[in-house]
Amino acid sequence: MRVLIDDNAGFCFGVVNAIRTAEEHLRDKGTLYCLGDIVHNSAEVERLRNKGLRVIDHDQWDRLSRDTHSDDVARPRVMIRAHGEPPSTYAKAHALGIELIDATCPMVLGLQHRIRHGYEEMQCVNGQVVIFGKPGHAEVIGLTGQTDNTAIVVSNPDDLDLLDFSRPIRLFSQTTKSKEDYDQLKENIRSMMRNDDFVAYDTICGRVMNRTKSLEEFARRVDVLLFVGGANSSNAHYLYDFCCRVQQRSFFLSNLDELQRSWYEGATTVGISGATSTPRWLMEQLRDRVLQL
């Protein structure tokens, strides 16, 4: 049996940069707090936790500032992960005396600026900013924050009932969404507009768009495909669904304990791939486990 790892799988630039930034600060200055999981992969989160990274949420900010901020104690340092944060996060950190380590992905940061500009433009013409994304997703929260939380988030065609097609619309997409789904959404909105003032921006990450072609080629080369991704990763589920359309014997797992030998019995070639939030070392461990079994 041969076990192949997809060379194009694994961390994107934004995640690599965030993890490198965290490791540098942990090595040089000790404990670092992070607003939410640094990446949607529990194994990588645990690895960094063992190095001193502490995951917190916004409800813990006040206590963090109160417990660590004094004349003889350094200001607490909180990291903004690649997904980005809304403007309110920066304002609150300043008010609480918290030092921010900003690791927002440059692609996401650029999208935030474009949405802010679109929001200011729409305010002048009673228009709407629409974001194609997953409600409650960390990136989407940061994006809607650029519009003072007035943007309309749509995740499927049924959500289009929320739009007023007689008013101008500026449409953006979360960076990790499906290009095919986004293109269809654009056409649906365009066909329903009763106003000529509609602009849709192509804001899906190029790494995500290019992955599907290479992933299709990889999936066709193997008898079984094991896809490793975080259970709460939008990118992982999008890519895995794509795998299933190409290779019927595709299986999703978030950790090694979920591996089942029956998945690849009789296979000559087993492929291992993952999301942009899947660490290479985890895919290598899965390869070793498959060969062991």
C-alpha positions, 0 to 999 in steps of 0.5 A: 500500500502507498500512502501519499500526502497532498503537497498542496494541502496544509496551512495558508499564508495567513495561518502560517504567519499567525502561528509564527507570530505566536511562537515568536512571542511565546519564545521571547516573552512567555504567555500570550493570550489569543482571541479565539482559537488561533486556527480551526484545528484542535490538535494545533491549538493544543500544541500551542497551548502547551507552549503557553498560548491561552485562548480567551473570549471577549467576556474575559477581557475585563478580568484579564485587564484587572488581574494583570494590569498594574504599575509593576506588571506588564500589560497583557498581550492579546493576539488577533488571529488571521480571521481578523476582528471588528473595529470595536475590538481595537477600541476596547483593547485601547480602553483596557490598556491591553497590547494587541498583537495583530496577525490578521491575514493581509487578504482579510485585512484588505477585504475589511478595508474594501467593505468599509469603503463600500459601506461609506459609499452605500450610506450616501445612497441608502444602499446595502452591503451584503456579505456571503458568509457563515453567520457567526464565523470569526471572519464574518464578525470582523467584516460586518464590524466594518459596517457598524454591524449593518451588513446583511449576511447571506449563506444560501439562496433562501436568505435573499429574502432579506434584501431590498432589490430596489436599493443599491447593493455592494456584494462581498464574500468571506474569503473561504467560501466556494467560488461556484456558490458565490458566482451563482449567488451573484447571478441570482441577485443580478437577475432580481435587481430592480436597480442598476446599482449593483456591484459584486466584488471577487474577494475569495482567497486565491489559495482557496480557489486554486485548491479545488483544481489540484485537489481534484487531480490528487483525489483521482490519483488515489483509491481512498482519500482521507481528509483531515480538518477541524470540525468547525472549519468552513474551509475544511467542510467546503474542500471535503464536500468537493472531494466527495464529488470526485472520489466516492471513498473520501472520509473526514476526520478531525483527529487520529482516533477517528480513523477506521481501518475499514475505510481503506481496506483493499486500497492500493493507494491512500491519499491524505489531504487537509484544509488551509487550517490543517498542520502538515505534522498532523497529516504526517502522523495520519500517514504513519498511523495508516501504515501501522494499522 
